[in-house]
C-alpha cells in the first residue's frame, strides 16, 4: 500500500464469519503487537491487525513494520484504515494499544487522535461481567472459559516481541509468521467476544445464575441504565439462595429505602432472610430497618435473636446488637413507667384539690 511516506506492508483477506447474534454493528477491531509492554517513546508497534465485519464475512487487514525506518508509512496506513471505522473495539486498548498508537503518531508528526471518539474496551466488559467466574482475564483464558474454544496458537504472547527482534537480527521469517498469525487470531477472537458480551449485556444469554445477574446489574447501574440494572438485580434475587442473591436483595432494599418504600424493603428482606438462612447480612439489615425506619425495637430484637438461633457461629457479631436492643427496650419501659407514675400523681392531685 502506497502512502505519502512510502510503501506500507499490508496484507488483507476475507474469512468466513457466521452470522453474529447480536450483531455488534460497524466496528473496527484492532490488536497490536509491540516491542515491549512498558509503553512510552521507546516502544514500537511492529504489527497491527484490523478486523471489520462486512457482508461476505470478516475482512482482516494486517499491517507490518519491516524496519523502524519505515514507521511513518506503517502508521499512516494504519491510521487511514482506522479512520474509516465508526467505532473501535480493543482488548485492553484503553490502557495500552491506543496510548501507544497516540505516542507513535505524535512522534511521527501526525494527529494523535482519531476523528471518531467511540471506543469499547472489551477487557473492561469482561472484568465487569465475568470476573467472578475467571481466575484471570487474559484473552487466551477468556477464549477458553467464555467463548468455549482452545486456540491452536503457534506462538505464546510472551515470545511475540522476540520473534520481531529475531527477524530484524537474522531475517527469521518462520518465527515472524508465527507472531503475525498470533496477532491475526487475537483480532478474530475480539469479534466473537464482542458479540458474546452484547448477549450478556442484553440479559439474553442462557444459563445465567444469580452471580451473573448480580454482575450485570451492578454494571448497568454504574453505566446509568437503571431500568436494566433493576431487572438484573431482581433476577439475581429471585434465585433466593447463595451469597449473590442475598447481595442483590440488599442492593435492592437500599434503593427501596432511598425511595421511601420501607414496607417493600422490609418484605423483601424478610422473604430473603427466610430463604437464605445463613447470611447474617440480611438479618442485620432487617434489624436496622425495623429499629430505625419503623421504630420497632422489639421486632428488631426478635430478628436478631432468631438469627442467633440459626447462626450460633455468628454470635460475636450479633450479641452486641442484641444487648443494645435489650437496653433500649428496658430504657423505654422505664420511661413509660415514669410517665405513667407522673400522670397518676397529677390525676391524684387534681382529684384532691378543692373546686
N, C-alpha and C positions, 0 to 999 in steps of 0.2 A: 504494500500500500504506500503510495507516494504522499508526501506532506511537504509543507513549506520548509521543513527542517531535514528533508531527505527521505529515504525509503524506510518504512517501518515493517518489521517482520510480523505478519499476521496470517493466521490460517483460520478458515471458517468451515463449519459443516453443519448440517441439519440432521438431527437424530429423531427417531420416532418418539412421540410423547403421548401417553394415554390421556384421555380427557380428564382434566383436573376438576374435582368437585369438593369444595367450591373453587372457582377459577380466581386466582389472585389478580387477574387483570393485566394491564400493560405495565409490567415491572421488568427492570433490568437487574439481574442477579450478578453480583461481582465477587470474585475471590482473587486475592493477590498472593504472590509468593515473594518474599523479601530476603535480603541477605542477612537479616538479623531480626530479633524480636524487640530490640530496645527502642526503635523509632529514632527520631532525630535526624540531623543533617547527614549522618554517615550511613544511613540505611537506604539501600536502593531497592526499588521494585523491579524484579527481573522477569516476572511473568504475571499476567492477569487474564483471567477468563471471564467473559461476559456472556450470560445466557439470557435469551429473550424468547418467550413463547410466541410462536407465530401459527398461522392457520394449519400448516402442514407438519408441525412438530416443534422442536426446540432448536433454535439457532444458537450455536455456540461459536463465539469469536474469541480466539486466543492470541494474545499479544506477547511478544517475546523480545527481550533486550539482548541482542547478540554480544554487545560490548558496551561498557559505560559511556563511551564517546557517542553512541547513537541514542542516548536517553531522550533528547528533545523530540526526535521523530517518534519514538515509542510513546512518550507522554502525550504528544499532540494527537496521535491516532487513537489512543485510549480515551482521551477527553472527547473527541468527536463522536465516538461510539456512545459514551455515557450521556452526552448532551441530547441525543435523540430520544432518550427514555423519559417517560412521565414521572417515574419514581425509581428509587434504588432499593435493593434488599441485600443485606450482607449478613455475615455471621461474625459478630464482634467487630463489625466495621466501624461503629461509632467510636470505639476506643482505639482501634488500630488501623485498619485499612484506609479509611477516609483521612484521618490525620496525616498518615504517611504520604498519601496522594497529594494532599494540600501542600505539604512541605516540599515535595519534589516539583510540583507545578510552580510554586513561588520561586524556588531556586532556579528553575528554567525560564523565569520571567514570563510566566503565563498566569492568567487569573487563577486565584486559589480556590474559588468556589464555583460550583455548577449553577446554572440558571434556575434549576428546579431545586426546591428545598426538601421535597418529600423523601424520607428515608426510613426504612424499617430495619431494625437490628433484630434478627431472628434469635440471637442468643438471649437478648433481654426477654423475649416472649417465652423461650424455653425455660429460663430460670423462673419466671413468674408462674407458669402453668404446669411445669413438670419437675421442679426442683425436689419436691417431696418424694419423687419416685427414682431419682437418679443420684448415683454416688458422685458422678462428675458430669459436667456439661460440655465435654469436648464433642466436636462434630462426629467423630467416629463412634463414640458411645451413644450419642443421640440417634444416630442411624440405626444402631442395633436395638436400642430399647424403645424408641418411639416409632421409627419407620419399619422396624422389623426385618432388616436385612444386614448381612455382614459383607462388607466391601472386599472385593478381591483387589487390594491396593498393591501396586508394585513397589511402593516406597513409603516408609513411615514419615510422618510430618517432620520429625526432628532431623532427618537426613536431607531434606529438600534443599536448604541453603548449600550444603556441602556438594550436592550434585552440580549446582551452578558454578561453584568455585573450581570444581574438578574440570568442568567444561572450559572455563577460562584458562586454566593452567595447561591442560593436556588435550583439549578438544574432545573429551569423552562424551559421545553422543548417546550411548545406551543409558548411562546414568541420568543424563539430562532428559531424555524421553520419558523415563520413569517419573521424574519430577513433574514434567508437564502433564502427564496422564493423571497424576495425583491432583494437580490443580484443576484439571477438567472434571474429574469425578467429584471434587468438592463442590463446584458450582452447580453441577446437575443435581446433587443432593439438596441444595438450597431450594430448588424449585418444588420438589416433592415435600420438603419440610414446611415450606410456607403454606402449602395447601392443607397439610395436616393441622398446622397451628390455627388456621382460619376455621377449620372444622371444630376444633376445641373451643375457640373463641365464640362461635355461634351456639355452643352447647349442643351440637348435633352429633358428637362422637359417641358411639355405642360403648357400653361397659364402664361409664364414668361412675366412680364411687364417691363417697362423702368427701374424701380428701381432695379429689379432683374438682368437685363443685366448689369447695371452700377456696381453693387456689384461684379458680376462675372468678368467684365473687369478689375476692379481695382485689384482684387485678382490675376488674370492671369498675369498682368503686374508686380505685386510685386514678383511673382514666376518666372519671366523671360520668360514666354510664350507669347511673343509679338504678334505673329500672332493671337492666340486665344483672346488676350486682345483687339486687333484692331477690330476683328469681333464682340465681345461682345459690345464694345462701339458703333460701327456702328449700331448694332441692337437697342441699347438704344436710340440713336439719332433719328432713323427712326420713333419713335412714335411721334416725333415733338410736344409734349405737356408736360407741367409739369416741375418741378424742375429737375428731374432725366435726362430727355432728354437734357435739357439745360446744365447740368453739364457734361454729356458725350460729348456733342458737344464742350464745352470749352476745355476739356481734349484732344480731337482730334485736335482742332485748334492749341493748344500749340505744339503738336508733329509735326504738319504740318509746323509750323513756324520754329521749330528747324531744320527741313529738308530743309528749304528754299522754301517751297511751299506756297508762300504768297498769290497768286491768289486763290488757292484752299481753304486756310483758310478763305479768305475774302468771297468767295462764300458760304461756309458752314455757317459762322456766319450771313451773310445776309439772307440766307434761314431760319435759326432758328429764327432770330430776327423777321421775318415776321410771323412765326408760333407760337412761344412762346412770345407773345407780351408784357407780363407783367414781364419779367425778366430783370432787369436793368443790370445784369452782361454781357449779350450778347451785349447790346448797348455800354457799356463801353469798352468791349474787342474789338469790331469792330472799335470804335472811336480811340482807341490806335493804332490798326493795321494801319488804314488809315493815322493817323498823323505821326507815327514814322517809319513804314515799307514802306509805299507808298509815304510818304512826301506830303500828300494831306490834309492839314489842313482844307480846305474849305469843302471837303466831310465829314471829321470828325465832323465839326461843324454841318453839316446837320443831321448827325446821332444823335448827342446829342440833337438838337432842336426837332427832331421827337420823340425822347424818352421822352422829357419833355412834349410834347403834349399828348403822350399816357399815361404817368405815372406822373401826376402832384404831386402826393404824394411823389415822389422821388426827388422833386426839390432841397432840400438841398444838395443831393449828386451830382446833375448834374449842378447846377448853377455855381459852382466854375470852373468846366471844360469848360462850355460854355464861361464864362468871359475870361478865359485864352486863349482859341482858338480865340476869337474875338480880344484880344490884339495882339496875334501872327500874325493874318491876317492883322490887321491895321499896325503893325510894318513892315510887309513885303511889304505892299503897299507903305508906306513912303520910304522904302529903294529903291524900284523900281523907284519912282518919283525922288528921289535924283540922282540915277544913270542916269536916262533919262535926267535930267537937266544938269548934268555934261557933258553928251555926246553931248547935243545941244551946250553947251558953247564951247566945244572943236572943234566941227564942224564949229561953227561960227568963232572961232579964226583962224582955218586953212583957212577958206574961205576968211578972211580979210587980210591974210598975203601975201606980195608980193612974186611972184615966182622968 
